[in-house]
């Protein structure tokens, strides 16, 4: 199972190439994709999405939020900020979801490297 970040899902949908896109394509075919809740929200924020794509997105398994999640997000983000690195809130939400469920994150967003350095976040493919 892999979690897919917004950047890689958009790249996949737009027909881009790359290791991340191949990982998304393979995982979708094998029913091995899940989404952090923040990624689903980001993807559904595009007003140009058609109904078939919306239905596909909401059918994908969603990582659940467990007790203490919001506190862990804040602490994770604090560790990144303490290193004087970018720590967008949406990225912290995605990273903590993946850490909590011990699933690797497929992304093209380099900001996640800072989260991986201070946590058990694994970045794939």
C-alpha positions as a Markdown table, in Angstrom:
| # | Residue | x | y | z |
|---|---|---|---|---|
| 1 | Unk | 0.0 | 0.0 | 0.0 |
| 2 | Unk | 1.2 | 3.5 | -0.8 |
| 3 | Unk | -0.2 | 6.9 | 0.0 |
| 4 | Unk | -0.2 | 9.4 | -2.9 |
| 5 | Unk | 0.4 | 13.1 | -2.5 |
| 6 | Unk | -1.5 | 15.7 | -4.5 |
| 7 | Unk | 1.6 | 16.6 | -6.6 |
| 8 | Unk | 2.0 | 13.0 | -7.9 |
| 9 | Unk | -1.7 | 12.4 | -8.3 |
| 10 | Unk | -2.0 | 15.5 | -10.5 |
| 11 | Unk | 1.1 | 14.5 | -12.5 |
| 12 | Unk | -0.5 | 11.1 | -13.1 |
| 13 | Unk | -3.8 | 12.6 | -14.1 |
| 14 | Unk | -2.1 | 15.1 | -16.5 |
| 15 | Unk | -0.1 | 12.3 | -18.3 |
| 16 | Unk | 3.3 | 13.4 | -17.0 |
| 17 | Unk | 6.1 | 10.9 | -16.7 |
| 18 | Unk | 8.3 | 10.0 | -13.8 |
| 19 | Unk | 9.0 | 7.3 | -11.2 |
| 20 | Unk | 6.2 | 8.7 | -9.1 |
| 21 | Unk | 3.7 | 8.5 | -11.9 |
| 22 | Unk | 4.6 | 5.0 | -12.7 |
| 23 | Unk | 4.3 | 4.1 | -9.0 |
| 24 | Unk | 0.8 | 5.6 | -8.9 |
| 25 | Unk | -0.3 | 3.9 | -12.1 |
| 26 | Unk | 1.0 | 0.5 | -10.8 |
| 27 | Unk | -0.5 | 0.9 | -7.4 |
| 28 | Unk | -3.9 | 2.0 | -8.8 |
| 29 | Unk | -3.9 | -1.1 | -11.1 |
| 30 | Unk | -3.1 | -3.3 | -8.1 |
| 31 | Unk | -5.6 | -1.6 | -5.7 |
| 32 | Unk | -2.7 | -0.5 | -3.5 |
| 33 | Unk | -3.4 | 3.3 | -3.3 |
| 34 | Unk | -4.7 | 5.2 | -0.3 |
| 35 | Unk | -5.1 | 8.9 | 0.3 |
| 36 | Unk | -4.4 | 11.0 | 3.3 |
| 37 | Unk | -7.5 | 13.1 | 4.0 |
| 38 | Unk | -5.7 | 16.4 | 3.2 |
| 39 | Unk | -4.8 | 15.1 | -0.2 |
| 40 | Unk | -8.4 | 14.2 | -1.0 |
| 41 | Unk | -9.5 | 17.7 | 0.1 |
| 42 | Unk | -6.8 | 19.3 | -2.1 |
| 43 | Unk | -7.8 | 17.2 | -5.1 |
| 44 | Unk | -11.5 | 17.9 | -4.7 |
| 45 | Unk | -10.8 | 21.6 | -4.5 |
| 46 | Unk | -10.3 | 21.8 | -8.2 |
| 47 | Unk | -13.6 | 23.1 | -9.6 |
| 48 | Unk | -12.8 | 21.7 | -13.1 |
| 49 | Unk | -13.0 | 18.0 | -11.9 |
| 50 | Unk | -15.6 | 16.0 | -13.7 |
| 51 | Unk | -18.1 | 13.7 | -11.9 |
| 52 | Unk | -16.3 | 10.5 | -13.0 |
| 53 | Unk | -13.0 | 11.6 | -11.5 |
| 54 | Unk | -14.7 | 12.8 | -8.3 |
| 55 | Unk | -16.3 | 9.4 | -8.0 |
| 56 | Unk | -12.9 | 7.7 | -8.5 |
| 57 | Unk | -11.2 | 9.8 | -5.9 |
| 58 | Unk | -13.9 | 9.3 | -3.2 |
| 59 | Unk | -13.8 | 5.5 | -3.7 |
| 60 | Unk | -10.1 | 5.3 | -2.9 |
| 61 | Unk | -9.3 | 4.1 | 0.6 |
| 62 | Unk | -8.7 | 7.1 | 3.0 |
| 63 | Unk | -6.2 | 7.0 | 5.9 |
| 64 | Unk | -8.1 | 7.5 | 9.1 |
| 65 | Unk | -7.3 | 10.1 | 11.8 |
| 66 | Unk | -6.6 | 8.6 | 15.2 |
| 67 | Unk | -6.7 | 10.1 | 18.7 |
| 68 | Unk | -3.8 | 12.6 | 19.2 |
| 69 | Unk | -3.4 | 13.2 | 15.5 |
| 70 | Unk | -3.6 | 17.0 | 15.7 |
| 71 | Unk | -1.1 | 17.2 | 18.5 |
| 72 | Unk | 1.3 | 14.9 | 16.6 |
| 73 | Unk | 0.9 | 17.1 | 13.5 |
| 74 | Unk | 1.8 | 20.2 | 15.5 |
| 75 | Unk | 4.8 | 18.5 | 17.1 |
| 76 | Unk | 6.0 | 17.2 | 13.7 |
| 77 | Unk | 5.7 | 20.6 | 12.1 |
| 78 | Unk | 7.5 | 22.1 | 15.1 |
| 79 | Unk | 10.5 | 19.8 | 14.6 |
| 80 | Unk | 10.8 | 20.9 | 10.9 |
| 81 | Unk | 10.4 | 24.6 | 11.7 |
| 82 | Unk | 13.1 | 24.2 | 14.4 |
| 83 | Unk | 15.5 | 23.2 | 11.6 |
| 84 | Unk | 14.5 | 26.4 | 9.7 |
| 85 | Unk | 12.9 | 24.5 | 6.9 |
| 86 | Unk | 9.6 | 25.0 | 5.1 |
| 87 | Unk | 6.7 | 23.2 | 6.9 |
| 88 | Unk | 3.4 | 23.9 | 5.1 |
| 89 | Unk | 0.5 | 22.9 | 7.2 |
| 90 | Unk | -1.0 | 20.7 | 4.5 |
| 91 | Unk | 2.3 | 18.8 | 4.1 |
| 92 | Unk | 2.4 | 18.3 | 7.8 |
| 93 | Unk | -1.1 | 16.8 | 7.8 |
| 94 | Unk | -0.2 | 14.5 | 4.9 |
| 95 | Unk | 3.1 | 13.5 | 6.5 |
| 96 | Unk | 1.6 | 12.6 | 9.9 |
| 97 | Unk | -1.1 | 10.6 | 8.3 |
| 98 | Unk | 1.5 | 8.5 | 6.5 |
| 99 | Unk | 3.6 | 8.2 | 9.7 |
| 100 | Unk | 0.6 | 7.1 | 11.7 |
| 101 | Unk | -0.3 | 4.3 | 9.2 |
| 102 | Unk | 3.3 | 3.4 | 8.4 |
| 103 | Unk | 2.8 | 3.8 | 4.6 |
| 104 | Unk | 5.2 | 5.3 | 2.2 |
| 105 | Unk | 4.3 | 8.6 | 0.5 |
| 106 | Unk | 4.7 | 9.0 | -3.2 |
| 107 | Unk | 5.3 | 12.6 | -4.0 |
| 108 | Unk | 7.2 | 15.0 | -6.2 |
| 109 | Unk | 7.1 | 17.8 | -3.6 |
| 110 | Unk | 10.6 | 18.2 | -2.2 |
| 111 | Unk | 9.3 | 19.8 | 1.1 |
| 112 | Unk | 8.5 | 16.3 | 2.4 |
| 113 | Unk | 12.2 | 15.6 | 2.7 |
| 114 | Unk | 12.3 | 17.9 | 5.7 |
| 115 | Unk | 9.5 | 15.9 | 7.4 |
| 116 | Unk | 11.3 | 12.6 | 6.6 |
| 117 | Unk | 14.4 | 13.8 | 8.4 |
| 118 | Unk | 12.6 | 14.4 | 11.7 |
| 119 | Unk | 10.2 | 11.4 | 11.6 |
| 120 | Unk | 9.7 | 7.9 | 10.3 |
| 121 | Unk | 8.1 | 9.2 | 7.1 |
| 122 | Unk | 9.2 | 7.1 | 4.2 |
| 123 | Unk | 9.1 | 8.7 | 0.7 |
| 124 | Unk | 8.7 | 6.4 | -2.3 |
| 125 | Unk | 8.5 | 5.0 | -4.8 |
